[in-house]
């Protein structure tokens, strides 16, 4: 399960987050004004406080954090928290503390049938004692399964606070862990600007009833 307060996560594991658990941001294009540039996905948890499996816990540096017990369901229409189209360059930020080794999604935006993850961050088992952090980015009109366009191997994240930053440009994807760049991968994304379906759904700490992969973590 996850614990977290202001951004990112989902599955039966647990995530804890500080003032901002999961955020998506992008640069203001030339000539654009009064455009929202930062999107806090944990606002979806604020709208789900009637969920008995969602609770408030102590987060990083004394900030409050949301906790997600197994059975929690933070599920909202994506359009309440994200723009209709994701630009070609953007950044994902998540602060979390996993409490299990289970594979799971910190967050996921699913297509209307909830069978394909259009956008998400997935934590999974890696080689040896390591774990993988993956950026899932899928054109659900072209693919019937979720596409991990970039996968990074990192030391075990379980039972300690971690901050990951995934920076996506037109040519590559980089991962920073606790302010250190871990790796950079050349990536070709099709389409370069991801357009969500109007009926897509945002899940926190899991990837819906079909994919699931709930994550045990604090954020």
RAFENBEL-V937747 format. One record per pair of residues at least 4 apart in sequence whose ideal C-beta (glycine too) atoms are under 8 Angstrom apart, sorted by the first residue. I is the first residue (numbers start at 1). J is the second residue. D is the distance in whole Angstrom. If there is no record, write none. Layout:
i:j:d
I:J:D
I:J:D
This chain:
i:j:d
1:11:8
1:12:6
1:13:5
1:14:3
1:15:7
1:67:7
1:68:5
1:69:5
1:70:6
1:72:7
1:99:7
1:100:8
1:205:7
1:214:7
1:215:7
1:216:5
1:217:7
2:9:4
2:10:7
2:11:7
2:13:6
2:14:5
2:15:2
2:16:7
2:17:8
2:66:7
2:67:7
2:68:4
2:96:7
2:98:8
2:106:7
2:204:8
2:205:4
2:215:5
2:216:7
2:217:4
2:218:6
2:219:6
3:14:6
3:15:6
3:16:3
3:17:7
3:57:5
3:59:7
3:65:5
3:66:6
3:67:4
3:68:7
3:96:8
3:97:7
3:217:7
3:218:3
3:219:6
4:8:7
4:9:6
4:15:5
4:16:5
4:17:3
4:21:4
4:22:7
4:42:6
4:45:7
4:59:7
4:65:5
4:66:4
4:67:8
4:68:7
4:95:8
4:96:6
4:204:8
4:205:8
4:217:8
4:218:7
4:219:2
5:16:8
5:17:5
5:18:6
5:19:6
5:20:7
5:21:6
5:42:6
5:45:8
5:56:8
5:59:6
5:63:6
5:64:5
5:65:4
5:66:5
5:219:7
6:17:6
6:18:7
6:19:5
6:20:4
6:21:5
6:22:7
6:23:7
6:40:5
6:42:4
6:43:8
6:219:8
7:17:6
7:20:5
7:21:3
7:22:3
7:23:5
7:40:6
7:41:5
7:42:5
7:93:7
7:94:6
7:95:7
7:107:8
7:219:7
8:15:7
8:17:7
8:21:5
8:22:2
8:23:8
8:41:6
8:42:7
8:92:8
8:93:8
8:94:4
8:95:8
8:96:7
8:106:4
8:107:5
8:121:7
8:204:7
8:219:6
9:15:4
9:17:7
9:21:7
9:22:6
9:68:7
9:94:7
9:96:6
9:104:8
9:105:7
9:106:4
9:107:6
9:204:6
9:205:4
9:215:6
9:217:6
9:219:5
10:15:8
10:68:7
10:74:7
10:104:7
10:105:5
10:106:6
10:107:5
10:108:6
10:203:5
10:204:5
10:205:3
10:206:4
10:207:7
10:214:6
10:215:6
11:102:7
11:103:8
11:104:3
11:105:6
11:205:6
11:206:4
11:207:7
11:212:7
11:213:5
11:214:3
11:215:4
11:216:7
12:70:4
12:71:8
12:102:7
12:104:7
12:206:7
12:212:7
12:214:3
12:215:7
12:216:6
13:98:6
13:99:7
13:100:5
13:102:5
13:104:5
13:205:7
13:214:6
13:215:4
13:216:2
13:217:5
14:67:7
14:68:6
14:69:7
14:98:7
14:99:5
14:100:7
14:205:8
14:215:7
14:216:4
14:217:5
14:218:6
15:21:7
15:66:8
15:68:6
15:96:4
15:97:7
15:98:7
15:106:6
15:205:6
15:215:6
15:216:8
15:217:3
15:218:6
15:219:4
16:57:6
16:59:5
16:60:8
16:65:4
16:66:8
16:67:7
16:96:6
16:97:5
16:161:8
16:217:6
16:218:2
16:219:5
17:21:3
17:22:7
17:42:6
17:59:6
17:60:8
17:65:5
17:66:6
17:94:7
17:95:5
17:96:6
17:218:7
17:219:2
18:59:4
18:60:4
18:61:6
18:63:4
18:65:6
18:95:5
18:219:7
19:59:8
19:63:5
20:40:6
20:42:7
20:93:7
20:95:7
21:41:8
21:42:5
21:65:7
21:66:7
21:94:6
21:95:6
21:96:7
21:219:4
22:40:7
22:41:4
22:42:6
22:92:7
22:93:7
22:94:5
22:106:6
22:107:5
22:121:8
22:204:7
22:219:7
23:38:6
23:39:7
23:40:5
23:41:7
23:92:7
23:93:5
23:94:8
24:38:7
24:39:5
24:41:7
24:82:7
24:86:8
24:90:6
24:91:7
24:92:6
24:93:8
25:37:6
25:38:4
25:39:7
25:90:7
25:91:5
25:93:7
26:37:6
26:86:8
26:87:5
26:89:6
26:90:4
26:91:7
27:37:7
27:89:6
28:32:5
28:33:8
28:35:6
28:37:6
29:87:8
36:83:8
39:81:6
39:82:5
39:83:7
40:81:8
41:81:6
41:82:8
41:107:6
41:202:7
41:204:7
42:46:7
42:66:6
42:204:7
42:219:8
43:47:7
43:81:6
44:48:7
44:74:5
44:75:8
44:76:4
44:80:7
44:81:6
44:202:6
44:204:6
45:49:8
45:54:6
45:66:5
45:74:5
45:204:6
47:76:6
47:80:8
48:54:6
48:73:8
48:74:5
48:75:8
48:76:7
49:54:7
51:72:6
51:73:6
51:74:7
53:68:7
53:69:4
53:70:7
53:71:5
53:72:4
53:73:8
54:66:6
54:67:7
54:68:6
54:69:7
54:72:5
54:74:7
55:66:7
55:67:5
55:69:7
56:64:5
56:65:7
56:66:7
56:67:7
57:64:7
57:65:5
57:66:7
57:67:4
57:218:7
58:62:7
58:64:7
58:65:7
59:63:5
59:64:6
59:65:3
59:218:7
59:219:7
60:65:7
60:95:6
60:97:8
60:161:5
65:218:6
65:219:6
66:219:7
67:218:7
68:72:4
68:74:7
68:204:7
68:205:4
68:214:8
68:215:8
68:217:8
70:214:7
70:216:8
72:205:7
73:203:8
73:206:8
74:203:7
74:204:4
74:205:7
75:201:6
75:202:7
75:203:5
75:208:8
76:80:6
76:81:7
76:201:7
76:202:5
77:199:8
77:200:8
77:201:6
77:202:7
78:82:5
78:109:5
78:196:6
78:200:4
78:201:6
78:202:4
79:84:7
79:196:8
79:198:7
79:200:8
80:202:8
81:202:6
82:86:7
82:109:7
82:196:7
82:202:7
84:195:7
84:196:6
84:198:8
85:193:6
85:194:7
85:195:5
85:196:7
86:90:6
86:119:7
86:193:6
86:194:4
86:195:8
86:196:7
87:193:6
88:169:8
88:170:5
88:189:8
88:192:4
88:193:5
89:168:6
89:169:5
89:170:6
90:168:5
91:165:6
91:166:7
91:167:5
91:168:7
92:121:6
92:135:7
92:164:8
92:165:7
92:166:4
92:168:8
93:163:7
93:164:7
93:165:5
93:166:8
94:106:5
94:107:8
94:121:6
94:163:7
94:164:5
94:219:7
95:161:7
95:162:7
95:163:5
95:219:6
96:106:7
96:157:8
96:161:7
96:162:6
96:164:8
96:217:5
96:218:6
96:219:4
97:159:7
97:160:6
97:161:5
97:162:7
97:217:6
97:218:4
97:219:7
98:123:7
98:157:5
98:158:5
98:159:7
98:162:8
98:215:7
98:216:6
98:217:4
98:218:8
99:158:7
99:159:6
99:216:5
99:217:6
99:218:6
100:158:7
100:215:8
100:216:3
100:217:8
101:125:7
101:156:8
101:158:6
102:213:8
102:214:7
102:215:7
102:216:6
103:122:7
103:123:7
103:124:4
103:125:6
103:213:6
103:215:8
104:122:7
104:123:6
104:205:7
104:206:7
104:213:5
104:214:5
104:215:3
104:216:7
104:217:8
105:117:7
105:120:5
105:121:7
105:122:5
105:123:8
105:136:8
105:203:7
105:205:7
105:206:6
105:207:4
105:211:8
105:213:5
105:214:8
105:215:6
106:120:7
106:121:4
106:122:8
106:123:7
106:204:8
106:205:7
106:215:6
106:217:8
106:219:8
107:120:6
107:121:6
107:202:7
107:203:7
107:204:5
107:205:7
108:117:5
108:119:7
108:120:4
108:136:7
108:202:8
108:203:5
108:206:7
108:207:4
108:208:7
108:211:7
109:117:7
109:118:5
109:119:4
109:120:7
109:196:6
109:200:5
109:201:7
109:202:5
109:203:8
110:114:5
110:115:7
110:116:7
110:117:6
110:118:7
110:200:6
110:201:5
110:203:7
110:207:7
110:208:5
110:211:8
111:115:6
111:116:5
111:118:6
111:140:4
111:197:6
111:200:6
112:197:5
112:199:4
112:200:6
112:201:8
114:201:6
114:208:4
114:209:7
114:210:6
114:211:8
115:144:7
115:210:6
115:211:7
116:138:6
116:140:4
116:143:7
116:144:7
116:145:7
116:146:6
117:122:8
117:136:5
117:138:6
117:146:4
117:207:6
117:211:7
118:137:8
118:138:5
118:139:8
118:140:6
118:194:7
118:196:6
118:197:8
118:200:6
119:136:7
119:137:6
119:138:8
119:194:6
119:196:8
120:135:8
120:136:4
120:146:8
120:207:6
121:133:7
121:134:7
121:135:7
121:136:7
121:164:8
121:166:7
122:132:8
122:133:8
122:134:4
122:136:6
122:148:7
122:207:8
122:213:7
123:131:6
123:132:7
123:133:6
123:134:8
123:157:7
123:215:6
123:217:8
124:131:7
124:132:5
124:134:7
125:131:6
125:132:7
126:130:4
126:131:5
126:132:4
126:153:5
126:154:7
127:153:6
129:155:8
129:156:6
130:153:5
130:154:6
130:155:6
130:156:7
131:153:7
131:154:6
131:155:8
131:156:6
131:157:6
131:158:8
132:151:5
132:152:7
132:153:6
132:154:8
133:151:7
133:152:5
133:154:6
133:164:6
133:166:8
133:175:6
133:177:8
134:148:4
134:150:7
134:151:4
134:152:7
135:148:7
135:149:6
135:150:5
135:151:8
135:166:6
135:168:7
135:173:6
136:146:5
136:147:7
136:148:6
136:149:7
137:147:6
137:149:5
137:168:8
137:189:6
137:194:7
138:143:5
138:145:8
138:146:5
138:147:4
139:143:6
139:190:6
139:191:6
139:194:7
140:197:7
142:190:7
143:147:6
146:211:7
149:173:7
149:187:5
149:189:6
150:166:8
150:173:4
150:175:8
150:185:5
150:187:5
152:175:4
152:182:6
152:183:5
152:185:8
153:183:8
154:175:7
154:177:6
154:182:6
157:162:5
161:218:8
162:177:6
162:178:6
163:177:7
163:178:6
163:179:7
164:175:6
164:176:7
164:177:6
165:175:7
165:176:4
166:173:7
166:174:7
166:175:6
166:176:8
167:173:7
167:174:5
167:176:7
168:173:5
168:187:8
168:189:8
169:173:8
170:192:6
171:186:6
171:187:7
172:184:5
172:185:6
172:186:5
172:187:6
173:184:7
173:185:5
173:187:5
174:181:6
174:183:7
174:184:4
174:185:8
175:181:7
175:182:5
175:183:6
175:184:8
176:180:6
176:181:5
176:182:7
177:182:5
189:194:8
191:195:7
196:200:5
201:208:7
203:207:6
203:208:5
205:214:6
205:215:5
205:217:8
206:211:8
206:212:6
206:213:6
206:214:4
206:215:7
207:211:4
207:212:6
207:213:5
208:212:7
